[in-house]
Amino acid sequence: MKHRSPTIIVSRRVRPGREREFERWNARIRAVAESFPGHLGSEAQPPDDAHPDEWMIVYRFATPEQLETWMSSPERRALLEEGNRLLDGPVREQRLVQPEPGPGAVTAVMSQRVRPEAWQEFRRAHAEISAVMRGFDGFLSSELAEPVGTVQTDHVVVFAFDSRQNLDRWLASPERREILDMIEPLIEGERVLNVVGGFAGWFQIDDTRPPLRWKQAVTVLIALYPTTLGLGFVQRAVAPEAPWVLSLFVSNVVGIAILTWLLMPVVTRLLGRWLQR
């Protein structure tokens, strides 16, 4: 299976008074990493309010195999042994390796700012939600990327399904809603969800290549506009005083269901020849 460029985040706490020596050592190990095949770049984030007294170093490689070559290399091992005397406490390493999605696969990226005192609880909640997600058809992967200084201040969850239909079933599921309600007290501000990879799950017309993306977008717009307009009229007529967050959630769930099981099959069938040109 192909993978996207893997990333590893290394967190180190430096002994007081050894900061300058650590900076020189860190520059050396990053320079050695740069000489390895597949190295795409690295960044060093000094301690800040989110990570007091902790350095965060981010490495990116072209493939998981090339990352593993660097991680297990004798050159790195020797430098780590040399640098251990500068550190206070254990080193934390977090790897983010995402599979390259196949045709029709979609990826969702959800970011949220977690309360500092709730980080451990949020990690446990992510492990639980990932376990539940694995039970859904089409699940491919789920990764948690924690904050990295000022480079990334949110906890970012990246999860993928093999089709838009399967992703939508998960997004609209009561299991997901229950877990989101559970972690809501751990979050500061709004949760942001973006879907990457288009609408290919709605375009299973035949065994040929997926339609061009601009044609997919036009087709979705044809079905989405009347759905959104109609749901807006219904919401104002039935529950005009409903909380905005609740009404948005309900309309998203109903809209996804209408599009997935009612409108999109009809629209894609009617526009099938044009979509495959």
SULJOFEN-V279766 format. One record per backbone hydrogen bond with DSSP energy under -0.5 kcal/mol. NH is the residue of the N-H (numbers start at 0). CO is the residue of the C=O. E is the energy in kcal/mol with one decimal. If there is no record, write none. Layout:
BEGIN
{{NH	CO	E} {NH	CO	E}}
END
This chain:
BEGIN
{{3	97	-2.9} {6	95	-2.1} {7	58	-2.3} {8	93	-3.0} {9	7	-0.5} {9	56	-3.1} {10	91	-3.2} {11	54	-2.5} {13	11	-0.5} {13	52	-0.9} {14	85	-2.8} {17	14	-2.1} {21	17	-2.4} {22	18	-2.5} {23	19	-1.8} {24	20	-2.2} {25	21	-3.2} {26	22	-2.0} {27	23	-1.6} {28	24	-2.3} {29	25	-2.0} {30	26	-1.7} {31	27	-2.2} {32	28	-2.1} {33	29	-1.8} {34	30	-0.7} {34	31	-1.0} {35	32	-1.6} {38	35	-1.7} {39	59	-3.1} {40	59	-1.1} {42	57	-2.1} {44	55	-3.3} {45	43	-0.6} {47	50	-0.8} {51	48	-0.5} {53	50	-1.8} {54	11	-3.5} {55	44	-2.3} {56	9	-2.8} {56	54	-0.5} {57	42	-2.8} {58	7	-2.6} {59	40	-2.4} {60	5	-2.2} {61	37	-1.8} {66	62	-2.0} {67	63	-2.5} {68	64	-2.0} {69	65	-1.7} {70	66	-2.7} {71	67	-2.2} {72	69	-1.2} {76	72	-2.2} {77	73	-2.5} {78	74	-1.9} {79	75	-2.6} {80	76	-2.2} {81	77	-1.9} {82	78	-2.2} {83	79	-1.4} {84	81	-0.5} {85	82	-1.9} {86	83	-1.5} {87	12	-3.6} {88	86	-0.6} {91	10	-2.1} {93	8	-2.4} {95	6	-3.1} {99	1	-3.5} {100	98	-0.7} {104	101	-2.1} {105	160	-2.2} {106	195	-3.1} {107	158	-3.3} {108	193	-3.3} {109	107	-0.5} {109	156	-3.0} {110	108	-0.5} {110	191	-2.6} {111	154	-1.9} {112	187	-0.7} {113	111	-0.7} {114	185	-2.9} {117	114	-2.4} {118	115	-1.0} {121	117	-2.4} {122	118	-2.2} {123	119	-1.9} {124	120	-2.2} {125	121	-2.5} {126	122	-2.1} {127	123	-1.9} {128	124	-2.7} {129	125	-2.3} {130	126	-1.7} {131	127	-2.0} {132	128	-2.3} {133	129	-1.8} {134	131	-1.4} {135	132	-2.1} {138	135	-1.5} {139	159	-2.8} {140	159	-1.2} {142	157	-2.5} {144	142	-0.5} {144	155	-3.3} {145	143	-0.6} {147	151	-2.5} {150	147	-1.6} {151	147	-1.2} {154	111	-2.9} {155	144	-2.8} {155	153	-0.6} {156	109	-3.3} {156	154	-0.5} {157	142	-2.6} {157	155	-0.5} {158	107	-2.4} {158	156	-0.5} {159	140	-2.2} {160	105	-2.4} {161	137	-2.0} {166	162	-2.0} {167	163	-2.7} {168	164	-2.0} {169	165	-1.7} {170	166	-2.7} {171	167	-2.1} {172	169	-1.3} {176	172	-1.8} {177	173	-2.3} {178	174	-1.7} {179	175	-2.6} {180	176	-2.2} {181	177	-1.4} {182	178	-1.9} {183	179	-1.1} {185	182	-1.9} {186	183	-1.6} {187	112	-3.6} {191	110	-2.6} {193	108	-2.4} {195	106	-4.4} {199	196	-0.6} {201	198	-2.3} {202	199	-2.1} {204	202	-1.6} {211	274	-0.5} {215	211	-2.1} {216	212	-2.6} {217	213	-2.1} {218	214	-2.4} {219	215	-2.6} {220	216	-2.3} {221	217	-2.0} {222	218	-1.5} {223	219	-3.5} {224	220	-2.4} {225	221	-0.6} {226	222	-1.1} {227	223	-2.9} {228	224	-2.6} {229	225	-2.7} {230	226	-2.5} {231	227	-2.0} {232	228	-1.9} {233	229	-2.3} {234	230	-2.6} {235	231	-2.1} {236	232	-1.8} {237	233	-2.9} {238	234	-2.1} {241	238	-1.4} {246	242	-2.8} {247	243	-2.4} {248	244	-2.1} {249	245	-2.6} {250	246	-2.4} {251	247	-2.1} {252	248	-2.4} {253	249	-2.8} {254	250	-2.8} {255	251	-2.6} {256	252	-2.1} {257	253	-2.7} {258	254	-2.6} {259	255	-2.9} {260	256	-2.3} {261	257	-1.6} {262	257	-2.5} {263	258	-2.2} {265	261	-0.9} {266	262	-3.0} {267	263	-2.8} {268	264	-1.4} {269	265	-2.3} {270	266	-2.2} {271	268	-0.9} {274	270	-2.6} {275	271	-1.6} {276	272	-0.5} {276	273	-0.9}}
END
